[in-house]
């Protein structure tokens, strides 16, 4: 039996190259918080994009 879907919207698999030390920090933090590294990356990107200031030509 398949695992139940957690999300309503479609998902896209994306590869990202990380320095070894950053990848290890991510892995350890995910382990410490008992969540997936994917969840931490998704949340970090969401917060980052929400905090980006508008471009000068969009202000």
Secondary structure, DSSP 8 states (H G I E B T S, - for coil): -------SS----------HHHHHHHHHHHHHHTS-HHHHHHHHHHHHHHH----GGG-
